[in-house]
Amino acid sequence: MENQKIFLVIGSSGSGKTSSLRNMPLEKTVLINTELKSMLPFRGHARLKKHWLLNDVNKLMAGLTLLEKDPDVEYIVLDSLSYLMNMYELQVVKTSTNGMRAWGEYGDFYRSLIMLIKSSSKNYVIMCHPKEVFDEKAGEIKVSAAIKGSLSGLVEADFNVVAYTDVSANEEGMPLYRFLVKKTKESLSKSVKSPFDMFDEPYTQSNDVMEVFEAITNYINGEN
C-alpha cells in the first residue's frame, strides 16, 4: 500500500521551511540535512532522534533503509531535495566520463528515492526550493520545485500535497509564517495542490508541519 503520509514543502531561504519542524516529536524524528546547516532555527533541535548532515549522496539510500527498520523513528525530514539533487550532480554527474548516462542515472536515483519513500512506513516531509520559469504559452511566470534536468516541472506529480511557505504581515505588522495549501486566484502560477476537501482554508494557521500531518491523517480516516 502506498505511503500517504508524505508531503512536499516548497519555499525560499528564510521563508520558514526549517522552522516549521519545531512542533514535531523530535525524539522520533530524523532530519536529513543536505544543506549542512549546523544551527537550526528553532529551540530544542538537540532533541532530534538524529540530525544527519549528509555530505555524500551515495550514503542516502542505505541510510534510509536502516531508518525504515528502526521502530523509534516515526518521522523523516529531507531538507532539501533541491540541494540533494545538486549534490548528486556535483558528486556523480560532473565526475562521470559519460555525461549522458550520468544524467540518466540522476533521474534513476530520484525515482528510486521516491519509490522508497512511497513504500515506507514512516511519515515524510520533503523540503524543496522554488524555481521560476517564464511560460511563453501562458505569458506568465510559473513557480515549481527547483530540480534540474529531465525532472524539472515533474516533481510535484509524485505528491498528493504540495505546500508553499508564505510570509505576510499580521495585524501588528509582524511577520506571519503560514503554509499555502490550496490554490487561490493570486497563486495560480504556483504548483501548490492538495485533495479538494482536505483543508478548509487556503492557508494553515501557522507554518507547522504537524498541522499538515493532522489534516492528512483526518482526510485518510474520513474525519473533518
C-alpha positions in Angstrom: 0.0 0.0 0.0 1.4 3.4 -0.9 2.5 5.6 1.9 0.1 8.6 2.0 1.7 10.4 4.9 4.2 12.3 2.9 4.1 15.9 1.5 6.3 18.4 -0.3 7.1 21.8 1.1 8.4 24.5 -1.4 9.9 27.7 -0.1 12.9 30.0 -0.5 15.5 30.5 2.2 14.2 32.4 5.2 10.5 31.7 4.4 10.0 29.3 7.4 10.7 25.9 5.9 13.1 24.5 8.6 11.4 26.4 11.5 8.1 24.6 10.5 9.6 21.5 12.1 9.6 23.0 15.6 6.5 21.2 16.9 7.4 17.7 15.6 8.0 14.9 18.1 11.7 15.5 17.8 12.7 12.4 19.8 11.1 10.3 17.0 12.3 12.5 14.1 15.3 12.2 11.8 16.4 15.3 9.9 18.5 14.6 6.8 20.2 17.9 6.3 21.7 18.2 2.8 22.3 22.0 3.2 24.7 21.2 6.0 23.3 23.8 8.4 24.7 23.1 11.8 22.4 25.6 13.6 18.7 25.1 13.1 16.2 28.0 13.5 14.2 26.6 16.4 14.9 25.7 20.1 15.1 22.2 21.2 16.5 20.8 17.9 19.2 18.9 20.0 16.3 16.6 20.9 16.1 15.2 17.4 16.5 11.5 17.2 19.2 12.1 14.6 20.4 15.2 12.8 22.2 13.8 9.8 24.5 16.2 7.9 24.5 14.3 4.6 27.6 15.2 2.5 27.8 12.0 0.4 24.9 11.3 -1.8 25.9 7.6 -2.1 25.1 7.1 1.6 21.5 8.2 1.4 19.6 5.1 0.2 21.4 2.7 2.6 20.8 5.1 5.4 17.0 5.4 4.7 16.8 1.6 4.6 18.3 1.4 8.1 15.9 4.1 9.4 13.0 2.1 8.0 14.0 -0.8 10.3 14.2 1.5 13.4 10.9 1.3 15.4 11.9 4.5 17.3 11.8 6.6 14.1 8.4 7.9 13.1 9.2 11.0 11.0 11.9 11.6 8.4 12.6 15.1 7.0 14.7 15.7 3.9 15.9 19.3 3.8 16.3 19.8 1.0 15.6 17.8 -2.2 17.0 20.7 -4.3 20.3 20.5 -2.5 20.3 16.7 -2.6 20.0 16.6 -6.4 22.6 19.4 -6.8 24.9 17.2 -4.7 24.2 14.3 -7.0 25.1 16.5 -10.0 28.4 17.6 -8.4 29.5 14.3 -7.0 28.2 11.9 -9.7 27.3 13.6 -13.0 30.2 16.0 -13.2 32.7 13.4 -12.3 31.4 10.9 -14.8 33.2 10.2 -18.1 29.8 9.6 -19.8 27.6 12.7 -19.1 24.6 11.4 -21.0 24.5 8.2 -19.0 25.1 10.1 -15.7 22.1 12.4 -16.3 20.0 9.2 -16.9 21.3 7.8 -13.6 20.4 11.2 -12.0 16.7 10.5 -12.9 17.0 6.9 -11.8 18.4 8.0 -8.4 15.4 10.3 -7.9 12.9 7.7 -8.9 14.5 5.1 -6.6 14.3 7.6 -3.7 10.6 8.4 -4.4 9.7 4.6 -4.6 11.5 4.0 -1.3 9.5 6.9 0.3 6.2 5.8 -1.1 6.7 2.2 0.2 7.9 3.4 3.6 6.0 3.1 6.9 7.4 6.4 8.1 6.0 9.9 7.9 8.0 12.0 5.4 8.4 15.8 4.9 10.4 16.7 1.8 11.6 20.3 1.5 12.4 22.0 -1.8 13.4 25.4 -3.1 11.3 27.2 -5.7 12.2 27.9 -9.3 10.6 30.5 -11.5 10.2 29.8 -15.3 8.5 32.0 -17.8 5.7 30.1 -19.6 5.6 31.6 -23.1 2.3 30.0 -24.0 0.6 31.3 -20.8 2.5 34.5 -20.9 3.3 34.3 -17.2 5.9 33.1 -14.7 5.3 29.6 -13.3 6.7 28.5 -9.9 7.6 24.9 -9.2 10.2 22.7 -7.3 13.8 23.6 -8.2 15.1 20.4 -9.8 17.3 20.3 -12.8 17.4 18.1 -15.9 14.5 15.9 -17.1 12.9 16.1 -13.7 12.2 19.8 -14.0 8.5 20.5 -13.6 7.7 16.9 -12.8 8.4 16.5 -9.1 5.0 17.7 -7.8 3.3 14.8 -9.6 4.8 12.4 -7.0 3.0 14.1 -4.1 -0.7 14.4 -3.2 0.1 17.5 -1.1 2.4 20.3 -2.2 2.5 23.2 0.3 4.2 26.6 -0.2 5.7 28.6 2.6 4.1 32.1 2.8 5.2 35.1 4.7 2.9 38.1 5.2 2.3 40.8 7.8 -0.2 40.3 10.7 -2.4 43.0 12.2 0.6 44.3 14.3 2.8 44.4 11.2 4.9 41.5 12.3 5.8 38.6 10.0 3.2 35.8 9.8 4.5 32.5 8.6 2.0 30.0 7.1 1.6 27.3 4.5 -0.3 27.9 1.3 -2.1 24.5 0.8 -4.8 25.3 -1.8 -4.8 27.4 -4.9 -6.2 30.9 -4.8 -6.8 33.5 -7.5 -3.4 35.0 -6.6 -1.5 31.8 -6.6 -2.5 30.1 -9.8 1.1 30.2 -11.1 2.3 28.1 -8.2 2.3 24.3 -8.2 0.5 24.1 -4.8 -2.0 21.3 -4.5 -4.0 19.2 -2.1 -7.1 17.0 -2.3 -10.2 19.1 -2.8 -11.6 19.0 0.8 -8.5 18.1 2.8 -8.2 21.8 4.0 -11.0 24.2 4.8 -8.9 27.3 4.0 -6.1 28.1 1.5 -3.7 28.9 4.4 -2.8 27.0 7.5 -2.9 28.7 10.9 0.9 28.8 11.0 3.9 27.2 9.4 3.6 24.0 11.4 4.2 20.6 9.6 2.2 18.9 12.3 -0.9 20.9 11.3 -0.5 19.5 7.8 0.1 15.9 9.0 -3.1 16.2 11.1 -5.1 17.3 8.1 -3.7 14.4 6.0 -4.5 11.9 8.8 -8.0 13.2 9.2 -8.5 13.0 5.4 -7.3 9.4 5.3 -9.6 8.5 8.2 -12.5 10.3 6.7 -12.7 12.8 9.6 -13.4 16.5 9.4 
